[in-house]
Amino acid sequence: MKFKYRYVPDKYSANSMVRMPFLPIRLCYGEKTTNLVGLIDTGATDCLFDREVAEELGIDLKNTPLEKEYFGIADQTVIGYMHQIEFQIQGFSEWIDLEAGFLDTKLHYPLLGQSGFFDNYEVILKRYRGRFEVKSRSYLH
């Protein structure tokens, strides 16, 4: 399925916009579901969501047997509380299970990273054309 890059304000340059590969997604945990727009991030190790998403899904953030430490710019670290959720790209029929990190902080955007997202989808970024394509692994087989 093909998607267009979205324009968002550039936080570092007044009156300027930047194109980003945002993807409409749906998350499910137990009986609760939420719709979001996630940023495809080839540099993110895992799919990462913030505490507001955890609250919407009814996830007890710190009630997890696995915590992971994530490193950002300038060696800043943040703890991710890992939880198993169901994930769907809006417009796709299938749901996938993935382990995602939930951070006890506010993210600018949910991040769709290597583990979970790129494990299950082929992504072709064509920024020069203003679009990108996502294919399910089940479609590829």
C-alpha positions as protocol buffer text, in pm:
chain_id: "A"
residue {
  index: 1
  type: MET
  ca { x: 0 y: 0 z: 0 }
}
residue {
  index: 2
  type: LYS
  ca { x: 131 y: 346 z: -87 }
}
residue {
  index: 3
  type: PHE
  ca { x: 129 y: 645 z: 147 }
}
residue {
  index: 4
  type: LYS
  ca { x: 226 y: 1009 z: 109 }
}
residue {
  index: 5
  type: TYR
  ca { x: 485 y: 1176 z: 326 }
}
residue {
  index: 6
  type: ARG
  ca { x: 323 y: 1425 z: 561 }
}
residue {
  index: 7
  type: TYR
  ca { x: 438 y: 1777 z: 613 }
}
residue {
  index: 8
  type: VAL
  ca { x: 491 y: 1885 z: 973 }
}
residue {
  index: 9
  type: PRO
  ca { x: 631 y: 2209 z: 1113 }
}
residue {
  index: 10
  type: ASP
  ca { x: 1009 y: 2214 z: 1142 }
}
residue {
  index: 11
  type: LYS
  ca { x: 1076 y: 2282 z: 1511 }
}
residue {
  index: 12
  type: TYR
  ca { x: 1412 y: 2440 z: 1431 }
}
residue {
  index: 13
  type: SER
  ca { x: 1316 y: 2675 z: 1151 }
}
residue {
  index: 14
  type: ALA
  ca { x: 1025 y: 2917 z: 1179 }
}
residue {
  index: 15
  type: ASN
  ca { x: 767 y: 2898 z: 900 }
}
residue {
  index: 16
  type: SER
  ca { x: 931 y: 2588 z: 754 }
}
residue {
  index: 17
  type: MET
  ca { x: 790 y: 2242 z: 699 }
}
residue {
  index: 18
  type: VAL
  ca { x: 959 y: 1901 z: 679 }
}
residue {
  index: 19
  type: ARG
  ca { x: 833 y: 1579 z: 514 }
}
residue {
  index: 20
  type: MET
  ca { x: 810 y: 1271 z: 735 }
}
residue {
  index: 21
  type: PRO
  ca { x: 693 y: 910 z: 674 }
}
residue {
  index: 22
  type: PHE
  ca { x: 392 y: 890 z: 905 }
}
residue {
  index: 23
  type: LEU
  ca { x: 175 y: 579 z: 899 }
}
residue {
  index: 24
  type: PRO
  ca { x: -182 y: 538 z: 1034 }
}
residue {
  index: 25
  type: ILE
  ca { x: -183 y: 246 z: 1277 }
}
residue {
  index: 26
  type: ARG
  ca { x: -408 y: 71 z: 1526 }
}
residue {
  index: 27
  type: LEU
  ca { x: -297 y: -86 z: 1855 }
}
residue {
  index: 28
  type: CYS
  ca { x: -485 y: -334 z: 2068 }
}
residue {
  index: 29
  type: TYR
  ca { x: -423 y: -459 z: 2421 }
}
residue {
  index: 30
  type: GLY
  ca { x: -688 y: -685 z: 2571 }
}
residue {
  index: 31
  type: GLU
  ca { x: -1025 y: -530 z: 2487 }
}
residue {
  index: 32
  type: LYS
  ca { x: -893 y: -178 z: 2427 }
}
residue {
  index: 33
  type: THR
  ca { x: -794 y: -34 z: 2090 }
}
residue {
  index: 34
  type: THR
  ca { x: -650 y: 301 z: 1986 }
}
residue {
  index: 35
  type: ASN
  ca { x: -577 y: 465 z: 1651 }
}
residue {
  index: 36
  type: LEU
  ca { x: -251 y: 657 z: 1609 }
}
residue {
  index: 37
  type: VAL
  ca { x: -13 y: 793 z: 1352 }
}
residue {
  index: 38
  type: GLY
  ca { x: 337 y: 648 z: 1393 }
}
residue {
  index: 39
  type: LEU
  ca { x: 666 y: 767 z: 1248 }
}
residue {
  index: 40
  type: ILE
  ca { x: 862 y: 508 z: 1052 }
}
residue {
  index: 41
  type: ASP
  ca { x: 1206 y: 526 z: 1213 }
}
residue {
  index: 42
  type: THR
  ca { x: 1483 y: 311 z: 1067 }
}
residue {
  index: 43
  type: GLY
  ca { x: 1708 y: 413 z: 1356 }
}
residue {
  index: 44
  type: ALA
  ca { x: 1473 y: 299 z: 1634 }
}
residue {
  index: 45
  type: THR
  ca { x: 1555 y: -43 z: 1778 }
}
residue {
  index: 46
  type: ASP
  ca { x: 1196 y: -117 z: 1881 }
}
residue {
  index: 47
  type: CYS
  ca { x: 848 y: 25 z: 1839 }
}
residue {
  index: 48
  type: LEU
  ca { x: 813 y: 288 z: 2112 }
}
residue {
  index: 49
  type: PHE
  ca { x: 504 y: 452 z: 2256 }
}
residue {
  index: 50
  type: ASP
  ca { x: 455 y: 694 z: 2543 }
}
residue {
  index: 51
  type: ARG
  ca { x: 264 y: 679 z: 2870 }
}
residue {
  index: 52
  type: GLU
  ca { x: -49 y: 837 z: 2716 }
}
residue {
  index: 53
  type: VAL
  ca { x: -80 y: 546 z: 2472 }
}
residue {
  index: 54
  type: ALA
  ca { x: -24 y: 300 z: 2758 }
}
residue {
  index: 55
  type: GLU
  ca { x: -305 y: 468 z: 2954 }
}
residue {
  index: 56
  type: GLU
  ca { x: -541 y: 457 z: 2654 }
}
residue {
  index: 57
  type: LEU
  ca { x: -477 y: 83 z: 2620 }
}
residue {
  index: 58
  type: GLY
  ca { x: -508 y: 14 z: 2993 }
}
residue {
  index: 59
  type: ILE
  ca { x: -144 y: -95 z: 3024 }
}
residue {
  index: 60
  type: ASP
  ca { x: 9 y: -78 z: 3370 }
}
residue {
  index: 61
  type: LEU
  ca { x: 333 y: 74 z: 3248 }
}
residue {
  index: 62
  type: LYS
  ca { x: 570 y: -68 z: 3507 }
}
residue {
  index: 63
  type: ASN
  ca { x: 402 y: -405 z: 3556 }
}
residue {
  index: 64
  type: THR
  ca { x: 637 y: -591 z: 3323 }
}
residue {
  index: 65
  type: PRO
  ca { x: 910 y: -851 z: 3366 }
}
residue {
  index: 66
  type: LEU
  ca { x: 1128 y: -681 z: 3104 }
}
residue {
  index: 67
  type: GLU
  ca { x: 1271 y: -332 z: 3101 }
}
residue {
  index: 68
  type: LYS
  ca { x: 1506 y: -200 z: 2832 }
}
residue {
  index: 69
  type: GLU
  ca { x: 1731 y: 100 z: 2835 }
}
residue {
  index: 70
  type: TYR
  ca { x: 1721 y: 319 z: 2524 }
}
residue {
  index: 71
  type: PHE
  ca { x: 1989 y: 570 z: 2432 }
}
residue {
  index: 72
  type: GLY
  ca { x: 1918 y: 893 z: 2250 }
}
residue {
  index: 73
  type: ILE
  ca { x: 2107 y: 1195 z: 2136 }
}
residue {
  index: 74
  type: ALA
  ca { x: 2390 y: 1307 z: 2367 }
}
residue {
  index: 75
  type: ASP
  ca { x: 2382 y: 972 z: 2552 }
}
residue {
  index: 76
  type: GLN
  ca { x: 2049 y: 1048 z: 2718 }
}
residue {
  index: 77
  type: THR
  ca { x: 1879 y: 732 z: 2839 }
}
residue {
  index: 78
  type: VAL
  ca { x: 1520 y: 637 z: 2904 }
}
residue {
  index: 79
  type: ILE
  ca { x: 1369 y: 312 z: 3034 }
}
residue {
  index: 80
  type: GLY
  ca { x: 1120 y: 124 z: 2817 }
}
residue {
  index: 81
  type: TYR
  ca { x: 866 y: -105 z: 2980 }
}
residue {
  index: 82
  type: MET
  ca { x: 806 y: -392 z: 2738 }
}
residue {
  index: 83
  type: HIS
  ca { x: 454 y: -519 z: 2671 }
}
residue {
  index: 84
  type: GLN
  ca { x: 308 y: -755 z: 2412 }
}
residue {
  index: 85
  type: ILE
  ca { x: 44 y: -582 z: 2199 }
}
residue {
  index: 86
  type: GLU
  ca { x: -142 y: -634 z: 1874 }
}
residue {
  index: 87
  type: PHE
  ca { x: -54 y: -403 z: 1585 }
}
residue {
  index: 88
  type: GLN
  ca { x: -228 y: -321 z: 1259 }
}
residue {
  index: 89
  type: ILE
  ca { x: -159 y: -77 z: 979 }
}
residue {
  index: 90
  type: GLN
  ca { x: -488 y: 93 z: 901 }
}
residue {
  index: 91
  type: GLY
  ca { x: -607 y: -35 z: 564 }
}
residue {
  index: 92
  type: PHE
  ca { x: -439 y: -376 z: 612 }
}
residue {
  index: 93
  type: SER
  ca { x: -648 y: -675 z: 714 }
}
residue {
  index: 94
  type: GLU
  ca { x: -399 y: -859 z: 934 }
}
residue {
  index: 95
  type: TRP
  ca { x: -295 y: -795 z: 1290 }
}
residue {
  index: 96
  type: ILE
  ca { x: 52 y: -884 z: 1416 }
}
residue {
  index: 97
  type: ASP
  ca { x: 177 y: -948 z: 1767 }
}
residue {
  index: 98
  type: LEU
  ca { x: 471 y: -740 z: 1871 }
}
residue {
  index: 99
  type: GLU
  ca { x: 663 y: -651 z: 2181 }
}
residue {
  index: 100
  type: ALA
  ca { x: 671 y: -273 z: 2220 }
}
residue {
  index: 101
  type: GLY
  ca { x: 845 y: -40 z: 2460 }
}
residue {
  index: 102
  type: PHE
  ca { x: 632 y: 203 z: 2656 }
}
residue {
  index: 103
  type: LEU
  ca { x: 814 y: 505 z: 2795 }
}
residue {
  index: 104
  type: ASP
  ca { x: 716 y: 696 z: 3107 }
}
residue {
  index: 105
  type: THR
  ca { x: 749 y: 1022 z: 2917 }
}
residue {
  index: 106
  type: LYS
  ca { x: 588 y: 1212 z: 2632 }
}
residue {
  index: 107
  type: LEU
  ca { x: 709 y: 1136 z: 2278 }
}
residue {
  index: 108
  type: HIS
  ca { x: 659 y: 1375 z: 1988 }
}
residue {
  index: 109
  type: TYR
  ca { x: 550 y: 1078 z: 1776 }
}
residue {
  index: 110
  type: PRO
  ca { x: 510 y: 703 z: 1829 }
}
residue {
  index: 111
  type: LEU
  ca { x: 812 y: 534 z: 1669 }
}
residue {
  index: 112
  type: LEU
  ca { x: 788 y: 230 z: 1443 }
}
residue {
  index: 113
  type: GLY
  ca { x: 1128 y: 63 z: 1468 }
}
residue {
  index: 114
  type: GLN
  ca { x: 1334 y: -233 z: 1359 }
}
residue {
  index: 115
  type: SER
  ca { x: 1207 y: -499 z: 1601 }
}
residue {
  index: 116
  type: GLY
  ca { x: 843 y: -572 z: 1536 }
}
residue {
  index: 117
  type: PHE
  ca { x: 771 y: -329 z: 1255 }
}
residue {
  index: 118
  type: PHE
  ca { x: 1056 y: -390 z: 1009 }
}
residue {
  index: 119
  type: ASP
  ca { x: 1049 y: -760 z: 1102 }
}
residue {
  index: 120
  type: ASN
  ca { x: 700 y: -782 z: 954 }
}
residue {
  index: 121
  type: TYR
  ca { x: 687 y: -528 z: 673 }
}
residue {
  index: 122
  type: GLU
  ca { x: 884 y: -431 z: 365 }
}
residue {
  index: 123
  type: VAL
  ca { x: 920 y: -54 z: 352 }
}
residue {
  index: 124
  type: ILE
  ca { x: 1028 y: 137 z: 43 }
}
residue {
  index: 125
  type: LEU
  ca { x: 1098 y: 504 z: 114 }
}
residue {
  index: 126
  type: LYS
  ca { x: 1085 y: 735 z: -187 }
}
residue {
  index: 127
  type: ARG
  ca { x: 1119 y: 1073 z: -21 }
}
residue {
  index: 128
  type: TYR
  ca { x: 1226 y: 1231 z: -348 }
}
residue {
  index: 129
  type: ARG
  ca { x: 879 y: 1142 z: -480 }
}
residue {
  index: 130
  type: GLY
  ca { x: 699 y: 1232 z: -160 }
}
residue {
  index: 131
  type: ARG
  ca { x: 568 y: 883 z: -95 }
}
residue {
  index: 132
  type: PHE
  ca { x: 654 y: 548 z: 58 }
}
residue {
  index: 133
  type: GLU
  ca { x: 523 y: 196 z: 27 }
}
residue {
  index: 134
  type: VAL
  ca { x: 458 y: -67 z: 291 }
}
residue {
  index: 135
  type: LYS
  ca { x: 403 y: -435 z: 211 }
}
residue {
  index: 136
  type: SER
  ca { x: 311 y: -707 z: 458 }
}
residue {
  index: 137
  type: ARG
  ca { x: 534 y: -1012 z: 484 }
}
residue {
  index: 138
  type: SER
  ca { x: 226 y: -1227 z: 428 }
}
residue {
  index: 139
  type: TYR
  ca { x: 178 y: -1046 z: 95 }
}
residue {
  index: 140
  type: LEU
  ca { x: 539 y: -1111 z: -1 }
}
residue {
  index: 141
  type: HIS
  ca { x: 514 y: -1488 z: 40 }
}
